[in-house]
C-alpha cells in the first residue's frame, strides 16, 4: 500500500487522537504514514485549515476532522483490496 498522508498541526487535540488511531491501524495493515504539518505551507493551511486532521491515500481524502477507528479502518480496507 502507498503511504497514508496525515495532515496535522501542532496544538491540535483531534490530531493527537487521530495519530493514535492511525498507529493502531498501521500495526494491522502495515502502511507507512507521511505526516505533514500544514502550518509549514500557506497552500496547505488554506486547503486544510478548517478540516484537520486529514487522512489521505492516493490523493483521496479518507476522513477528516473527527477521525474514528471503525470508519477509517473500513476505508483503508476498501483501498487495499
Phi and psi in radians as a Rosetta constraint file:
Dihedral C 1 N 2 CA 2 C 2 CIRCULARHARMONIC -1.134 0.35
Dihedral N 2 CA 2 C 2 N 3 CIRCULARHARMONIC 2.815 0.35
Dihedral C 2 N 3 CA 3 C 3 CIRCULARHARMONIC -1.110 0.35
Dihedral N 3 CA 3 C 3 N 4 CIRCULARHARMONIC 2.546 0.35
Dihedral C 3 N 4 CA 4 C 4 CIRCULARHARMONIC -1.513 0.35
Dihedral N 4 CA 4 C 4 N 5 CIRCULARHARMONIC 2.264 0.35
Dihedral C 4 N 5 CA 5 C 5 CIRCULARHARMONIC -1.617 0.35
Dihedral N 5 CA 5 C 5 N 6 CIRCULARHARMONIC 2.248 0.35
Dihedral C 5 N 6 CA 6 C 6 CIRCULARHARMONIC -2.094 0.35
Dihedral N 6 CA 6 C 6 N 7 CIRCULARHARMONIC 1.850 0.35
Dihedral C 6 N 7 CA 7 C 7 CIRCULARHARMONIC -1.527 0.35
Dihedral N 7 CA 7 C 7 N 8 CIRCULARHARMONIC 2.247 0.35
Dihedral C 7 N 8 CA 8 C 8 CIRCULARHARMONIC -2.557 0.35
Dihedral N 8 CA 8 C 8 N 9 CIRCULARHARMONIC -3.104 0.35
Dihedral C 8 N 9 CA 9 C 9 CIRCULARHARMONIC -2.731 0.35
Dihedral N 9 CA 9 C 9 N 10 CIRCULARHARMONIC 2.832 0.35
Dihedral C 9 N 10 CA 10 C 10 CIRCULARHARMONIC -1.250 0.35
Dihedral N 10 CA 10 C 10 N 11 CIRCULARHARMONIC 2.793 0.35
Dihedral C 10 N 11 CA 11 C 11 CIRCULARHARMONIC 1.011 0.35
Dihedral N 11 CA 11 C 11 N 12 CIRCULARHARMONIC 0.723 0.35
Dihedral C 11 N 12 CA 12 C 12 CIRCULARHARMONIC -2.205 0.35
Dihedral N 12 CA 12 C 12 N 13 CIRCULARHARMONIC 1.828 0.35
Dihedral C 12 N 13 CA 13 C 13 CIRCULARHARMONIC -1.081 0.35
Dihedral N 13 CA 13 C 13 N 14 CIRCULARHARMONIC -0.727 0.35
Dihedral C 13 N 14 CA 14 C 14 CIRCULARHARMONIC -1.084 0.35
Dihedral N 14 CA 14 C 14 N 15 CIRCULARHARMONIC -0.608 0.35
Dihedral C 14 N 15 CA 15 C 15 CIRCULARHARMONIC -1.147 0.35
Dihedral N 15 CA 15 C 15 N 16 CIRCULARHARMONIC -0.720 0.35
Dihedral C 15 N 16 CA 16 C 16 CIRCULARHARMONIC -1.089 0.35
Dihedral N 16 CA 16 C 16 N 17 CIRCULARHARMONIC -0.770 0.35
Dihedral C 16 N 17 CA 17 C 17 CIRCULARHARMONIC -1.099 0.35
Dihedral N 17 CA 17 C 17 N 18 CIRCULARHARMONIC -0.745 0.35
Dihedral C 17 N 18 CA 18 C 18 CIRCULARHARMONIC -1.116 0.35
Dihedral N 18 CA 18 C 18 N 19 CIRCULARHARMONIC -0.645 0.35
Dihedral C 18 N 19 CA 19 C 19 CIRCULARHARMONIC -1.117 0.35
Dihedral N 19 CA 19 C 19 N 20 CIRCULARHARMONIC -0.706 0.35
Dihedral C 19 N 20 CA 20 C 20 CIRCULARHARMONIC -1.081 0.35
Dihedral N 20 CA 20 C 20 N 21 CIRCULARHARMONIC -0.787 0.35
Dihedral C 20 N 21 CA 21 C 21 CIRCULARHARMONIC -1.057 0.35
Dihedral N 21 CA 21 C 21 N 22 CIRCULARHARMONIC -0.787 0.35
Dihedral C 21 N 22 CA 22 C 22 CIRCULARHARMONIC -1.072 0.35
Dihedral N 22 CA 22 C 22 N 23 CIRCULARHARMONIC -0.729 0.35
Dihedral C 22 N 23 CA 23 C 23 CIRCULARHARMONIC -1.099 0.35
Dihedral N 23 CA 23 C 23 N 24 CIRCULARHARMONIC -0.697 0.35
Dihedral C 23 N 24 CA 24 C 24 CIRCULARHARMONIC -1.102 0.35
Dihedral N 24 CA 24 C 24 N 25 CIRCULARHARMONIC -0.781 0.35
Dihedral C 24 N 25 CA 25 C 25 CIRCULARHARMONIC -1.193 0.35
Dihedral N 25 CA 25 C 25 N 26 CIRCULARHARMONIC -0.551 0.35
Dihedral C 25 N 26 CA 26 C 26 CIRCULARHARMONIC -1.102 0.35
Dihedral N 26 CA 26 C 26 N 27 CIRCULARHARMONIC -0.690 0.35
Dihedral C 26 N 27 CA 27 C 27 CIRCULARHARMONIC -1.089 0.35
Dihedral N 27 CA 27 C 27 N 28 CIRCULARHARMONIC -0.651 0.35
Dihedral C 27 N 28 CA 28 C 28 CIRCULARHARMONIC -1.342 0.35
Dihedral N 28 CA 28 C 28 N 29 CIRCULARHARMONIC -0.757 0.35
Dihedral C 28 N 29 CA 29 C 29 CIRCULARHARMONIC -1.858 0.35
Dihedral N 29 CA 29 C 29 N 30 CIRCULARHARMONIC -0.127 0.35
Dihedral C 29 N 30 CA 30 C 30 CIRCULARHARMONIC 0.942 0.35
Dihedral N 30 CA 30 C 30 N 31 CIRCULARHARMONIC 1.228 0.35
Dihedral C 30 N 31 CA 31 C 31 CIRCULARHARMONIC -2.250 0.35
Dihedral N 31 CA 31 C 31 N 32 CIRCULARHARMONIC 2.800 0.35
Dihedral C 31 N 32 CA 32 C 32 CIRCULARHARMONIC -1.591 0.35
Dihedral N 32 CA 32 C 32 N 33 CIRCULARHARMONIC 2.664 0.35
Dihedral C 32 N 33 CA 33 C 33 CIRCULARHARMONIC -2.000 0.35
Dihedral N 33 CA 33 C 33 N 34 CIRCULARHARMONIC 2.144 0.35
Dihedral C 33 N 34 CA 34 C 34 CIRCULARHARMONIC -1.763 0.35
Dihedral N 34 CA 34 C 34 N 35 CIRCULARHARMONIC 1.747 0.35
Dihedral C 34 N 35 CA 35 C 35 CIRCULARHARMONIC -1.571 0.35
Dihedral N 35 CA 35 C 35 N 36 CIRCULARHARMONIC 2.223 0.35
Dihedral C 35 N 36 CA 36 C 36 CIRCULARHARMONIC -2.198 0.35
Dihedral N 36 CA 36 C 36 N 37 CIRCULARHARMONIC 2.182 0.35
Dihedral C 36 N 37 CA 37 C 37 CIRCULARHARMONIC -1.472 0.35
Dihedral N 37 CA 37 C 37 N 38 CIRCULARHARMONIC 1.980 0.35
Dihedral C 37 N 38 CA 38 C 38 CIRCULARHARMONIC -1.170 0.35
Dihedral N 38 CA 38 C 38 N 39 CIRCULARHARMONIC -0.350 0.35
Dihedral C 38 N 39 CA 39 C 39 CIRCULARHARMONIC -1.222 0.35
Dihedral N 39 CA 39 C 39 N 40 CIRCULARHARMONIC -0.177 0.35
Dihedral C 39 N 40 CA 40 C 40 CIRCULARHARMONIC -1.526 0.35
Dihedral N 40 CA 40 C 40 N 41 CIRCULARHARMONIC -0.022 0.35
Dihedral C 40 N 41 CA 41 C 41 CIRCULARHARMONIC -2.499 0.35
Dihedral N 41 CA 41 C 41 N 42 CIRCULARHARMONIC 2.161 0.35
Dihedral C 41 N 42 CA 42 C 42 CIRCULARHARMONIC -1.054 0.35
Dihedral N 42 CA 42 C 42 N 43 CIRCULARHARMONIC -0.687 0.35
Dihedral C 42 N 43 CA 43 C 43 CIRCULARHARMONIC -1.085 0.35
Dihedral N 43 CA 43 C 43 N 44 CIRCULARHARMONIC -0.797 0.35
Dihedral C 43 N 44 CA 44 C 44 CIRCULARHARMONIC -1.195 0.35
Dihedral N 44 CA 44 C 44 N 45 CIRCULARHARMONIC -0.648 0.35
Dihedral C 44 N 45 CA 45 C 45 CIRCULARHARMONIC -1.094 0.35
Dihedral N 45 CA 45 C 45 N 46 CIRCULARHARMONIC -0.729 0.35
Dihedral C 45 N 46 CA 46 C 46 CIRCULARHARMONIC -1.162 0.35
Dihedral N 46 CA 46 C 46 N 47 CIRCULARHARMONIC -0.713 0.35
Dihedral C 46 N 47 CA 47 C 47 CIRCULARHARMONIC -1.267 0.35
Dihedral N 47 CA 47 C 47 N 48 CIRCULARHARMONIC -0.733 0.35
Dihedral C 47 N 48 CA 48 C 48 CIRCULARHARMONIC -2.033 0.35
Dihedral N 48 CA 48 C 48 N 49 CIRCULARHARMONIC 0.043 0.35
Dihedral C 48 N 49 CA 49 C 49 CIRCULARHARMONIC -0.829 0.35
Dihedral N 49 CA 49 C 49 N 50 CIRCULARHARMONIC -0.771 0.35
Dihedral C 49 N 50 CA 50 C 50 CIRCULARHARMONIC -1.649 0.35
Dihedral N 50 CA 50 C 50 N 51 CIRCULARHARMONIC -0.058 0.35
Dihedral C 50 N 51 CA 51 C 51 CIRCULARHARMONIC -1.768 0.35
Dihedral N 51 CA 51 C 51 N 52 CIRCULARHARMONIC -0.386 0.35
Dihedral C 51 N 52 CA 52 C 52 CIRCULARHARMONIC -1.061 0.35
Dihedral N 52 CA 52 C 52 N 53 CIRCULARHARMONIC 2.632 0.35
Dihedral C 52 N 53 CA 53 C 53 CIRCULARHARMONIC -1.285 0.35
Dihedral N 53 CA 53 C 53 N 54 CIRCULARHARMONIC 2.686 0.35
Dihedral C 53 N 54 CA 54 C 54 CIRCULARHARMONIC -2.211 0.35
Dihedral N 54 CA 54 C 54 N 55 CIRCULARHARMONIC 2.304 0.35
Dihedral C 54 N 55 CA 55 C 55 CIRCULARHARMONIC -1.960 0.35
Dihedral N 55 CA 55 C 55 N 56 CIRCULARHARMONIC 2.162 0.35
Dihedral C 55 N 56 CA 56 C 56 CIRCULARHARMONIC -2.268 0.35
Dihedral N 56 CA 56 C 56 N 57 CIRCULARHARMONIC 2.501 0.35
Dihedral C 56 N 57 CA 57 C 57 CIRCULARHARMONIC -2.428 0.35
Dihedral N 57 CA 57 C 57 N 58 CIRCULARHARMONIC 2.218 0.35
Dihedral C 57 N 58 CA 58 C 58 CIRCULARHARMONIC 0.936 0.35
Dihedral N 58 CA 58 C 58 N 59 CIRCULARHARMONIC 0.694 0.35
Dihedral C 58 N 59 CA 59 C 59 CIRCULARHARMONIC 1.390 0.35
Dihedral N 59 CA 59 C 59 N 60 CIRCULARHARMONIC 0.000 0.35
Dihedral C 59 N 60 CA 60 C 60 CIRCULARHARMONIC -1.900 0.35
Dihedral N 60 CA 60 C 60 N 61 CIRCULARHARMONIC 2.234 0.35
Dihedral C 60 N 61 CA 61 C 61 CIRCULARHARMONIC -1.298 0.35
Dihedral N 61 CA 61 C 61 N 62 CIRCULARHARMONIC 2.081 0.35
Dihedral C 61 N 62 CA 62 C 62 CIRCULARHARMONIC -1.500 0.35
Dihedral N 62 CA 62 C 62 N 63 CIRCULARHARMONIC -0.650 0.35
Dihedral C 62 N 63 CA 63 C 63 CIRCULARHARMONIC -2.878 0.35
Dihedral N 63 CA 63 C 63 N 64 CIRCULARHARMONIC 2.661 0.35
Dihedral C 63 N 64 CA 64 C 64 CIRCULARHARMONIC -2.586 0.35
Dihedral N 64 CA 64 C 64 N 65 CIRCULARHARMONIC 2.865 0.35
Dihedral C 64 N 65 CA 65 C 65 CIRCULARHARMONIC 1.323 0.35
Dihedral N 65 CA 65 C 65 N 66 CIRCULARHARMONIC -2.045 0.35
Dihedral C 65 N 66 CA 66 C 66 CIRCULARHARMONIC -1.381 0.35
Dihedral N 66 CA 66 C 66 N 67 CIRCULARHARMONIC 1.760 0.35
Dihedral C 66 N 67 CA 67 C 67 CIRCULARHARMONIC -1.501 0.35
Dihedral N 67 CA 67 C 67 N 68 CIRCULARHARMONIC 2.166 0.35
Dihedral C 67 N 68 CA 68 C 68 CIRCULARHARMONIC -2.083 0.35
Dihedral N 68 CA 68 C 68 N 69 CIRCULARHARMONIC 2.580 0.35
Dihedral C 68 N 69 CA 69 C 69 CIRCULARHARMONIC -0.982 0.35
Dihedral N 69 CA 69 C 69 N 70 CIRCULARHARMONIC -0.858 0.35
Dihedral C 69 N 70 CA 70 C 70 CIRCULARHARMONIC -1.183 0.35
Dihedral N 70 CA 70 C 70 N 71 CIRCULARHARMONIC -0.761 0.35
Dihedral C 70 N 71 CA 71 C 71 CIRCULARHARMONIC -1.140 0.35
Dihedral N 71 CA 71 C 71 N 72 CIRCULARHARMONIC -0.805 0.35
Dihedral C 71 N 72 CA 72 C 72 CIRCULARHARMONIC -1.166 0.35
Dihedral N 72 CA 72 C 72 N 73 CIRCULARHARMONIC -0.692 0.35
Dihedral C 72 N 73 CA 73 C 73 CIRCULARHARMONIC -1.039 0.35
Dihedral N 73 CA 73 C 73 N 74 CIRCULARHARMONIC -0.795 0.35
Dihedral C 73 N 74 CA 74 C 74 CIRCULARHARMONIC -1.052 0.35
Dihedral N 74 CA 74 C 74 N 75 CIRCULARHARMONIC -0.809 0.35
Dihedral C 74 N 75 CA 75 C 75 CIRCULARHARMONIC -1.119 0.35
Dihedral N 75 CA 75 C 75 N 76 CIRCULARHARMONIC -0.724 0.35
Dihedral C 75 N 76 CA 76 C 76 CIRCULARHARMONIC -1.174 0.35
Dihedral N 76 CA 76 C 76 N 77 CIRCULARHARMONIC -0.695 0.35
Dihedral C 76 N 77 CA 77 C 77 CIRCULARHARMONIC -1.098 0.35
Dihedral N 77 CA 77 C 77 N 78 CIRCULARHARMONIC -0.699 0.35
Dihedral C 77 N 78 CA 78 C 78 CIRCULARHARMONIC -1.056 0.35
Dihedral N 78 CA 78 C 78 N 79 CIRCULARHARMONIC -0.681 0.35
Dihedral C 78 N 79 CA 79 C 79 CIRCULARHARMONIC -1.318 0.35
Dihedral N 79 CA 79 C 79 N 80 CIRCULARHARMONIC -0.338 0.35
Dihedral C 79 N 80 CA 80 C 80 CIRCULARHARMONIC -1.716 0.35
Dihedral N 80 CA 80 C 80 N 81 CIRCULARHARMONIC 0.007 0.35
